[in-house]
Amino acid sequence: MRPLIAPLFIAFATACVPAMPGAVRAGSSPVVSLPAEPVVSEADCRAKGGVWEPICRRQIDACVIGFPDAGSPCTDSSQCRGGCYAELSGAVLPGAPATGLCAANSNPCGCKALVESGRAGPMLCVD
């Protein structure tokens, strides 16, 4: 019985590990455009024009970089520095025609529906 416990524990523990930042499952689109080089310190963040602040529900310090095209109308993430997201003022159905706005910054937290090729994706929440 003991030889089975360790492999089961390892399988369970690795299933609970969150995906690496920037990791994308096959067939899915990235939520935000990450900087070309990861920002790992507050000084590096400020040098790149970002703000080092606590984000999401866990309030983990991270670098949030503003995008110059924030709020611009879009129909695809290729038109934005950080991603094109549907306006959430009304119901957005996945696959329905949609226009969006370019992301304001690199903060991935909150609920968003990515717009690709003029169509809304499913609502994804990051907290």
C-alpha positions in Angstrom: 0.0 0.0 0.0 2.8 2.5 0.9 4.4 2.3 -2.6 1.1 3.6 -4.1 0.8 6.6 -1.7 3.8 8.5 -2.9 2.9 8.5 -6.7 -0.7 9.4 -5.9 0.5 12.3 -3.7 2.9 13.6 -6.4 0.2 13.4 -9.0 -2.3 15.3 -6.8 0.3 17.9 -5.8 1.4 18.6 -9.4 -2.2 18.9 -10.5 -2.7 21.8 -8.1 0.3 23.8 -9.3 -0.8 26.9 -11.4 0.4 27.3 -14.9 3.5 29.3 -15.5 2.9 32.9 -16.5 2.5 33.2 -20.2 1.7 29.5 -20.6 -1.0 28.7 -23.1 -2.9 25.5 -23.5 -3.0 24.1 -27.0 -5.8 25.7 -29.1 -6.2 28.7 -26.8 -5.2 32.3 -27.0 -3.0 34.2 -24.5 -5.0 36.6 -22.3 -2.4 39.4 -22.2 0.8 40.2 -24.1 3.7 39.7 -21.7 6.8 41.9 -21.9 9.6 40.4 -24.1 11.8 40.0 -21.0 10.2 39.1 -17.6 10.2 41.9 -15.0 11.5 40.4 -11.8 12.2 43.3 -9.6 10.6 46.6 -8.6 13.6 48.5 -10.0 13.4 46.7 -13.3 9.6 47.4 -13.4 10.1 51.1 -12.8 12.9 51.3 -15.4 10.4 49.8 -18.0 7.8 52.5 -17.0 5.7 50.1 -14.9 4.2 50.3 -11.4 5.1 47.6 -8.8 1.8 46.8 -7.0 -0.2 44.0 -5.4 -2.5 42.4 -7.9 -5.4 39.9 -7.9 -7.0 38.5 -4.8 -3.8 37.1 -3.4 -2.3 40.7 -3.6 1.1 39.4 -4.9 3.4 42.2 -6.0 3.9 42.3 -9.7 4.8 44.8 -12.4 1.8 46.4 -14.2 2.8 48.2 -17.4 0.3 50.6 -19.1 -0.3 50.2 -22.8 -0.2 53.2 -25.1 -3.3 52.1 -27.1 -5.5 51.6 -24.0 -9.2 52.0 -24.7 -8.8 52.0 -28.5 -11.6 50.2 -30.4 -10.6 46.8 -31.8 -11.9 43.6 -33.3 -8.7 41.5 -32.8 -5.9 41.3 -30.3 -3.4 41.8 -33.1 -4.6 45.4 -33.1 -3.5 46.0 -29.5 -0.4 45.9 -27.4 -2.1 43.9 -24.6 -5.2 42.3 -26.0 -8.6 43.1 -27.3 -11.4 42.6 -24.8 -15.2 42.8 -25.2 -17.0 45.6 -23.4 -18.7 44.0 -20.5 -21.6 46.5 -20.2 -24.0 43.9 -21.8 -24.2 40.2 -22.2 -21.4 38.8 -24.5 -22.0 35.4 -25.9 -19.0 33.3 -27.0 -18.8 33.2 -30.8 -21.1 36.2 -31.3 -19.8 39.2 -33.3 -18.2 41.7 -31.0 -16.0 44.7 -30.9 -13.8 45.4 -28.0 -11.3 47.8 -26.4 -7.6 47.5 -26.1 -6.4 46.5 -22.6 -5.4 49.3 -20.4 -2.4 47.5 -18.8 -0.7 44.2 -18.2 -2.7 43.3 -15.1 -4.3 39.9 -15.9 -6.8 40.0 -13.0 -10.6 40.2 -13.5 -13.1 38.8 -15.8 -12.6 39.3 -19.5 -13.8 38.0 -22.9 -11.1 38.1 -25.5 -12.1 39.3 -29.0 -10.5 37.5 -31.9 -11.4 38.0 -35.6 -14.4 40.1 -34.6 -15.9 37.4 -32.3 -16.1 37.2 -28.6 -14.4 34.4 -26.8 -15.6 32.8 -23.5 -15.5 34.9 -20.4 -12.3 34.1 -18.4 -11.7 35.2 -14.9 -8.3 35.5 -13.3 -8.1 36.2 -9.6 
